[in-house]
């Protein structure tokens, strides 16, 4: 991957995704499912300590 992605950056991205879901008032099981999938993706993309 041409970009360095650290655990901190992954967590910051997830915070942005949570804020986006808040802004559209997404809640319940669908929010939990989406956040679970986004978390897996964020951690998969980490390529630098």
N, CA, C and O of each residue as an XYZ file, in Angstrom:
196
protein
N       0.848     -1.170      0.000
C       0.000      0.000      0.000
C       0.899      1.241      0.000
O       1.885      1.274      0.736
N       0.590      2.245     -0.794
C       1.463      3.406     -0.898
C       1.351      4.382      0.274
O       2.124      5.338      0.346
N       0.420      4.166      1.180
C       0.222      5.086      2.299
C       0.478      4.373      3.615
O       0.126      3.205      3.782
N       1.091      5.083      4.540
C       1.287      4.548      5.882
C      -0.010      4.732      6.660
O      -0.565      5.829      6.713
N      -0.482      3.653      7.260
C      -1.686      3.708      8.092
C      -1.332      3.100      9.444
O      -0.991      1.921      9.542
N      -1.418      3.921     10.476
C      -1.090      3.497     11.834
C      -2.363      3.123     12.596
O      -3.464      3.459     12.160
N      -2.224      2.437     13.721
C      -3.405      2.148     14.537
C      -4.145      3.426     14.951
O      -5.375      3.441     14.996
N      -3.412      4.479     15.249
C      -4.034      5.757     15.631
C      -4.883      6.299     14.485
O      -5.998      6.770     14.710
N      -4.370      6.238     13.273
C      -5.136      6.713     12.116
C      -6.381      5.859     11.903
O      -7.440      6.380     11.554
N      -6.260      4.567     12.109
C      -7.419      3.681     11.966
C      -8.490      4.051     12.986
O      -9.674      4.101     12.653
N      -8.081      4.310     14.227
C      -9.041      4.692     15.263
C      -9.672      6.057     14.962
O     -10.860      6.261     15.208
N      -8.883      6.977     14.435
C      -9.425      8.289     14.059
C     -10.456      8.153     12.943
O     -11.487      8.826     12.965
N     -10.189      7.299     11.983
C     -11.138      7.062     10.897
C     -12.432      6.468     11.441
O     -13.526      6.857     11.032
N     -12.294      5.520     12.367
C     -13.486      4.928     12.977
C     -14.293      5.982     13.741
O     -15.524      5.947     13.732
N     -13.612      6.907     14.394
C     -14.315      7.993     15.093
C     -15.111      8.834     14.096
O     -16.233      9.249     14.386
N     -14.537      9.082     12.937
C     -15.262      9.820     11.886
C     -16.484      9.043     11.414
O     -17.540      9.625     11.167
N     -16.337      7.740     11.292
C     -17.465      6.912     10.864
C     -18.571      6.905     11.922
O     -19.755      6.932     11.586
N     -18.185      6.870     13.191
C     -19.191      6.949     14.270
C     -19.931      8.284     14.218
O     -21.152      8.336     14.364
N     -19.178      9.358     14.007
C     -19.791     10.689     13.921
C     -20.755     10.748     12.732
O     -21.846     11.308     12.846
N     -20.366     10.184     11.619
C     -21.240     10.172     10.442
C     -22.530      9.418     10.734
O     -23.611      9.850     10.335
N     -22.414      8.281     11.435
C     -23.614      7.523     11.775
C     -24.485      8.288     12.771
O     -25.712      8.196     12.724
N     -23.855      9.038     13.665
C     -24.614      9.897     14.587
C     -25.395     10.955     13.808
O     -26.562     11.216     14.099
N     -24.743     11.557     12.820
C     -25.360     12.641     12.055
C     -26.595     12.189     11.287
O     -27.515     12.976     11.061
N     -26.616     10.925     10.887
C     -27.793     10.412     10.164
C     -28.715      9.617     11.091
O     -29.661      8.967     10.646
N     -28.414      9.687     12.392
C     -29.245      9.044     13.423
C     -29.377      7.539     13.223
O     -30.448      6.965     13.419
N     -28.272      6.910     12.828
C     -28.264      5.464     12.654
C     -28.050      4.811     14.015
O     -27.122      5.167     14.743
N     -28.900      3.866     14.351
C     -28.784      3.224     15.661
C     -29.223      1.769     15.582
O     -29.676      1.288     14.543
N     -29.078      1.098     16.689
C     -29.543     -0.275     16.789
C     -28.607     -1.286     16.161
O     -27.406     -1.061     16.009
N     -29.203     -2.406     15.803
C     -28.420     -3.534     15.286
C     -27.686     -3.201     14.000
O     -26.573     -3.682     13.789
N     -28.281     -2.391     13.136
C     -27.609     -2.063     11.867
C     -26.355     -1.233     12.117
O     -25.334     -1.434     11.459
N     -26.429     -0.296     13.068
C     -25.250      0.496     13.410
C     -24.161     -0.412     13.961
O     -23.000     -0.303     13.568
N     -24.534     -1.310     14.873
C     -23.565     -2.227     15.459
C     -22.903     -3.079     14.383
O     -21.690     -3.288     14.412
N     -23.696     -3.569     13.436
C     -23.164     -4.411     12.372
C     -22.197     -3.618     11.481
O     -21.103     -4.088     11.169
N     -22.611     -2.425     11.082
C     -21.750     -1.603     10.225
C     -20.452     -1.266     10.946
O     -19.374     -1.358     10.360
N     -20.549     -0.880     12.209
C     -19.346     -0.532     12.967
C     -18.420     -1.738     13.126
O     -17.198     -1.600     13.070
N     -19.004     -2.911     13.324
C     -18.197     -4.129     13.415
C     -17.417     -4.354     12.128
O     -16.223     -4.654     12.161
N     -18.095     -4.209     10.995
C     -17.434     -4.422      9.702
C     -16.385     -3.343      9.426
O     -15.305     -3.641      8.916
N     -16.701     -2.092      9.760
C     -15.739     -1.004      9.565
C     -14.507     -1.190     10.443
O     -13.389     -0.879     10.030
N     -14.716     -1.697     11.649
C     -13.595     -1.930     12.559
C     -12.665     -3.004     12.000
O     -11.444     -2.855     12.045
N     -13.228     -4.060     11.484
C     -12.397     -5.107     10.867
C     -11.599     -4.527      9.698
O     -10.410     -4.809      9.551
N     -12.254     -3.723      8.879
C     -11.579     -3.112      7.734
C     -10.464     -2.182      8.190
O      -9.353     -2.234      7.662
N     -10.756     -1.337      9.166
C      -9.752     -0.386      9.661
C      -8.516     -1.113     10.179
O      -7.389     -0.717      9.885
N      -8.729     -2.173     10.947
C      -7.585     -2.904     11.496
C      -6.832     -3.667     10.406
O      -5.616     -3.838     10.497
N      -7.531     -4.115      9.401
C      -6.884     -4.804      8.286
C      -5.971     -3.865      7.496
O      -4.949     -4.296      6.962
N      -6.333     -2.599      7.422
C      -5.574     -1.647      6.624
C      -4.327     -1.119      7.323
O      -3.481     -0.503      6.676
N      -4.192     -1.346      8.622
C      -3.012     -0.884      9.358
C      -1.773     -1.582      8.800
O      -1.723     -2.807      8.688
N      -0.779     -0.771      8.456
C       0.444     -1.337      7.875
C       1.722     -0.783      8.502
O       2.817     -0.974      7.974
N       1.570     -0.104      9.621
C       2.720      0.497     10.290
C       2.422      0.609     11.779
O       1.311      0.980     12.157
N       3.393      0.296     12.626
C       3.118      0.358     14.077
C       2.834      1.710     14.601
O       2.592      1.870     15.797
